[in-house]
């Protein structure tokens, strides 16, 4: 397998991973929005909201490192 084909495959799989992470993140954010509107969280119970925020920042970090790797190198 040539280097060009290997790079193209890496780019395709990396973009697919980012798409899957982003779609899952948007889904979880919408699910959390529904739960917040129903009043499931308060000042004592907020850990799921915090965990969703941490997951979304993980998606941001993947994007921050993946974009330069794929398109700037």
N, C-alpha and C positions, 0 to 999 in steps of 0.2 A: 504494500500500500504506500503510495507516494505521500510526501509531506503535505502537499496541497490538499489531497483528499482527507488526510488525517486532521488537518486544521479545520477544514469545512465541517467534518463530522463533529469535532469538538465544539465549534461555534453553534451548530444546530442543537446539540444536546444541552449545552449551557443555556442557550436561549429558551429551550423547552423547560429546563429546570426553573429558570427565573419566571417563566409564564405560569408554571404550576404553583410555585411559591406565592406569586402575586395573586392568582385566582383564589387559592386557599385563604390567603390573608384577607382579601375582600369579603369572602364568604363568612369568615369568622368575625370580621368587623360588623357586618350586617346582622349576624346572629347576636352579637353582643349589644348592638343598638336596640334590637327588639327586646332583649332581656332588661336593658336599662330602662326603656320606656315602660315596661311592666312593673318596675320598682323592685327588682330582685336584689339590688345592691344598696348598701348604705355605708355609713362611716366605719362600721365594724367589719363589714364583709365586702371587700373590694378586690381581693386577690385575682379573680378571673379577669377583671378589667386590666389590671396591671400586667398579667401574663400575656394577654392579647397585645398590649402595647409593646412588650418586650419582643414578641414574635415579629411584629411589624418592623421593629428596629433591626432585627436579624435580616429580614428581607431587604431593608435599606443597605445593610452592610454587604450583603451578597451583591447587590446592584453596584455599589461603590467600587468593589474590587473586580467584578466581572466586566463592567463596561470598559475600563482602561485595558484590561487583558485582551479583550476581543477586538476592540476597534482602534486602540491607540498604539499597540505594539506591532 
